[in-house]
Amino acid sequence: MMRAHFEQAILLPDGWPETVKSALLHVMSLAHWAIVYSRSSAVNSPIERVRLASRLERAENEIALLKEEIRIKNARMAKSPAKNRPFYPPLERMAILELRAARAWSLAQTARTFLLDPETISSWIRRIDEQGERALVRVAEPLNKFPDFVRHVVSRLKVLCPTMGKKRIAHVLARAGLQLSATTVGRMLAASTPKTPPVEDTGKSAREAAGRVVTARYPNHVWHVDLTVVPISSGRWIPWFPFSLPQVWPFVWHVAVVIDHFSRAVMGLAIFRKEPTSLEIRCFLGRVIRKAGRAPKHLVSDKGSQFDCAAFRKWCKRRKIKPRYGAVGRYGSIAVIERFIRSLKDEWIRRILIPFDRQQMRRHLSTYARWYNHFRPHQSLAGRTPQDVCDQSSTSDPCFEVRGPNGVKLLLFVSHLEGQRDLPIVELRKAA
């Protein structure tokens, strides 16, 4: 009787089936909000067991979401007839067999995972020892000549560091003592990148910009400062008021960045639970100045409320800093720091699981800043790193001196900063 009375008490509006799909999205987003909020309290618990349980739950949830992504993609591929699906090349067939051995899969499991027939996998295994160009399964061929070695070096760099383009690879090899042009690297990678046509600028706009642009002539001459938002737990998507408004922890981190224009070095990073005030930004800049040992002559920022205020301008005046305000997309404006923020997110933020803990987030950002300053070559610096420019260890000549006589045997060493595979350190050494 109680159940019947409860069911009768719930009155649904007319035509409610028409909004079922929207209701599903709202339920999922509300569940995401509840999970993020509960995890944020557990991650700061004084009990270590609770913190570990929170991390384990978050990892399990991420694995479940990735499995659902793979299921959706496989379902789309499975709708195509087997004869119309793209064939796996010989090298990929070897990679599939290696994965099967590592995970101890049966033929049926391997075929089901890669949308193949078990007999196909069995035929690969039977013909695995075939040699020659027509072999069904192949590995990299022996490298008996120096050009083959160079080609292999370039291809392995692309595999180990997929975010590197042909120019970046050429700069990395130049720093290690092997000079290759970007055209040669592109031909070795067999990848044609369409060139972006240059943007034409009128003489009037160039003359207008010339009077406002500040040219950085040495390190710590011109600094850029900006703020960005880093979402936590796959973003923050709540479609209704009031949860759609606040951009605060535990849903996002606010990150402040300071970049030196001349060397492109990261001078400082800071994280905040909510949008920082002008006082917090001034305190952050003060710490960066003390660490650098000197203040810049010019400080470029946007016209955010933290920077475009009387208190900030007075603070700059006391330290003999000239504040300058830029505009997005304008030459000589804030493009340098916007480009760094894009690199930070593409190369690092979107490849890791953003932590709720402030100390862990600070450690992640510090690791990337160290790699960015010491090991990442820059096209705008002719292949040098920001630390090279600050130390003046490299000349302005974009060509690097080749060390060693012609014909010397070289070995490629790729290590990773603090074990992070997305932060590679590339070296070429003489073979023993």
N, C-alpha and C positions, 0 to 999 in steps of 0.2 A: 504493500500500500504506500509506504514512504517513497519507494522508487517511482511509482506511477505519479504520485503527487509532485515529486521533484521534476519529472519530465514535463508535466503539464504546466509547471510554473515558468519554464523557459519559453518565452515567446520570441520567435524569429520573425524578422521583417519579411514582407512579401518580396519575392524575387531574390532571396538570399543566395540561391545557387549561382546566380550570375557573377557574384563577387568572390567565389571560392578561391580562384587562383590568386587574386590580390590578398585574400586573407592568409593564404599559405606563406606568401612572401613576408607579410607582417609578423606572422608567428615565428618564422625563422630568424628574422632580424631581432625580434624581442628576445628570443633564446640566446642569440649572440650577445646582446647587451647584458643579460643576466649572467652568462658564463664569464664574460670579461670582468664584470664587477666582482664576482665571487673570487676569481683568481687573483685579482689585485689585492684583496685582503689576505689571502693565503700566502702570497709571495713575500709579504713583510712579517709573517708570523715569527715569533721568537723560537718556536719549536721547529727544529730542523726536519723532523719527520713530516710535518705539514708542508714545509717548503718543497721537499723532495716529491711528495705526493702531488703537489700542484704542478711541478715541472713534468712529472710522468703523465699526468692527465692531459696537459697541453700537448705533449708529444704524441700521445695516442690519438687525440683529436685531429692533429695535423696529418697523421698517417691516414686516418679514416677519410679526410677530405681529399687527399691525394689519390687514394684508391678510387674514390667516386669520380674524380677527374679522368683517371685512366679508363674506368668503365664506360664513361660517356664517349671518349674518343674511340675505344674499341668497338662500341656499339655502332658508331658511324661507319667505321671501316668494314665491319662484318656485313653490312647491308650490300656492299659491292660484291659481285661474283668473284670467286677465287682467281679466275683467269684474268680479270681486269685489275687486280691489285698490283701495285709495284713490286718487282722482285727484289729480294735482298742481294746485294753484291757479294762477291767472295769474301771480302774482309769482314763484312757484317755477319756473314754466316759463321765465320770463325769466332766472332765476338759472342754470338748466340750460343755456340757450343761451349765456350768458356764459362758463360753465365750458367748454363745447365750443369756443368761439372761443379761449379762453386756452390750452387744451391741444391745439388743432389736431386734434380728434377727427373721425373720419368719422361719418356717420349711423349706421352699424352699431355702431361703438364706443360712441357715446353711448347708443343704444338698449340695448345689452347691459349697460352700466354701471347704468342706471336701470330695467332690466327693462321696457322699452317696445318698441314696434314702430318700425322705421325710418321708416315712412310717417307715424307720429304726429309724430316730430321734424320731418319735412319739411313737414307741414301747419302746425306752429308757425312755421316760417321763412317760409312763404308768406303767413301772416296776421299777421306781426309788426307791420305798420304800421296795423293796425286801431285805431280810436279808440272811446271810449264805454265804458259799463259792461259791455257784452256782448263786449268784446274778448277774444280767446283768450289773448293775452299782454299783460301790463300792467306798468307801472312806477309809482312813486309819483306821485300827481297833483300839479300845481303848487300851491304854497301861496300863495294870494292874500289870505287873511284871517288875522288874528292867532290866533283859536282853532284854525285849521288848523295854524298854525305850532307852537303849544303841543302839539297832539296829535302832530305829527310829531316834536317834540323828545322827548316821552315814549317814543314807539315806537322811535326811534333809540337812546335810552339802553338800552332793553330789549334791542335787538339787539346793541349794542356791549358791553354789560355784562350778560350773561344772569343772573348771580348776584344782581343787585339786585332786591329786592322793591319793592312799591308804596310802603312807608314810606321805604325808603332813597332811592328816586328823589325822593320829595317833599322829603326833607331836603337832598339834593344841590341841587335846584333852589332851595330856600329859601336856601341858602348863596350861590347865585349871584344872588339877588335876585328870583326868581320864585316867588311863594307859591301852592302848590296843596295841597289836602288829599289824604290817602292815598286817600280814597273816590273823588275825582275822577281820580286817577292810575289806580286800579283800573278805573274805568269806561272810561277811555281805552285801557287795555290789553286790555279785554274779557276779563278773567281774574277769575274768582271764586275766592277763597281761603277755604276753610272755616275758620271761627274755632274756635280751641281753647277749650273751656269752661274757666273758671277753676277752679283746684284749691282746694277748700274746706279750710280749716284750723281745727282746733278751738281754742277759747280756751286750753286747757291747754297745747298744744304751743307756741302763741304766747308764753305767759307763760314757759315753760321756755326758749325761744330768746332772749327778751328779756334774760335775765340773762347770756348768754354772747356775744352778738353785739357786735362792735366796729364802731362807725360811723366811717367815714373822713370827716373834716371839712375836710381840705385836702390838697394834693399832698404825697406822701412821708410821709403819716401812717400808712397801712397798705399793706404790700406783700404780694403772694402769690408763692410760689415752688413750682415743680413740675417733674417730669421726664416726658418722653414719648419714645417710640421711633418712629423714622422708617425704614421698610424701604427697602432699596436694591435696585434691579433687580427691580421688580415684586413685591417681597415675599420672604419666607423660608419656604418650605414644604418641609420634608424630613420624611417621616413616620416615620423610624426613628432609634433611638438610635445614636450619640451626637449626630448632627447636628441633632436636633430640639430640643436643649436650649440651646446657647449663643446668646445674643442679643448678638453682638459684630460689629465691623467685620471683613470687608467685606460683611456681610449687613444690618446695621442701623447707624444712628447713634443715639446717645442725646443728646437735646437738653434742656438746662435753660433755664427761662424765669422771668423776674421781671416782674410786672405791678404797677403802682400802682393801688390800688383806686379812689381818688377820680377820677383823670383817665383811667383805663383805658390809660395809656401803657405801652409796652414799655420797661422800664428796662434790660433786658439779656438776651442770648441766648448760650449756650455749647454747643458740641458735644463729645462724647466718643466714643471708639472702643468703649468698653464701659461698663457701668453705673458711674457715678462713685462714689467713696467720699465719706464725710462731709468729709474734708480737702479734696478737690477742690471740693466744693460750697461750703465756707467760703471757699476762695480765690476762687472765682467771685463770691460775694456781696461779698467785700471789694473786688473790682474794680468792681462795680456801685456800691457805696457811694462809692468815690473819684470815679467818674465823675459821680454825682449831686450830690456835694458835701455830703451829709448822710445819716444813717442813719434808717430808719423807726422809729417807736415800737412798732409791732406787725409781726410777720412771720408770716403764715399759711401753713401747709403741711399735707400729709398726715402720716401716721405711718410714713413710710418709714424704713428703717434709717439713712439719711443725716441725717435730722432728729430722730428720736426716740432720741437718745443723749446721754450726759453731756457729751461733748466739744462737741457743737453747742450745748447749753444754756449751757455755760460761755462759749463764744464770744459768744453773744447777751448774756449778763450783762455781759461786759467792755465791750460797746458800748451798753449800756443799751437793749437791744431785748428786748421781751417776745415770746417764741415762743408761738404758739397753733396748735392742731391741730384740723383740721376733719374732716368726714365727708362722703362723696359723697352728694349729694341732699339735704343738710340745709340749711335756710335760713341765710344768713349764713356759709356754710362756704367751700368752694373752688370755687363755681360760676363765679366771675368768670374765674379762670385756666383752668378746664376749657373755658369758652366760647371763650376766645382760642385754645386749642390746636385746638379744632374748626374755628375760622375759618382758622387757619394751614394746616391740612391740606386743608380743602375749597376754599379760595380760592387756594392756592399750591402746597402740596406735591404734591397729586395731579394738578396740571396741568403739572408739569415732570418732566424726567428727573433723578432724584436722582444727583448725582455721587459718585464714589468719592473724589475729591480733597477734602481737608479745607478748603483755602482756598476752593475753589469753593463748597462747601456753606456755609461761613461767609458768603461774599458773597451767596448766594441768601437766606439768612435775614436779613442786614442790609438787603437791598433791600426785603423784605416789611415789616420793622419800620419802615423809613423811611416807606413808603407808608401803613402802618397808623396811624402817629402823626400824619402831616401831612395826609393827603388822604382818609382813609376816615371818613365821618360815622358816628356811633353813635346808635342809637335811645335807649339809656339816657342819653346826653348831650344829648338833644333836638336831634339833627342836627349837633352840633359834633364836632370832631376832638379827640383827646387833647391836641394841641399848643395848640388854642384854650383849653382848660381850664387848662393849665399857664401860658399867657401871660395868662390872664384877659382875652382879647380879646373875649369874648362874654359877655353877661349870662346870668343864669339863665332869662331869658324864652325859651321855645322858639320864639317867632316872630322872624324876622329882618327887618330893615328893607329895604324894597324901594327900590332905588336907581334914580333917574331918573323922569321924568314918565310919565304914562299914555300908551300908544300908541307908545312908543319901539320901534324895530325892533331885534331882538336876533338874534345868531348863536350857534349852539352849537359850541363847540370841545371836542373830546375828544382829549387827548394821553395818552401812556402813559409811565410812569416807566421810564427806561432802556430804552425800546423794548419792554417786556413788555406784551402785550395784555391780560393778566389783571390788570394794575395800572393802572386808568384814572384820569385826572385830568380832571374835568369843569369847564368854565367857560362862562359866558354873557357875551358882550361886545356892546356897542352896535355896530350896523351902521354902516359908514362912510357 
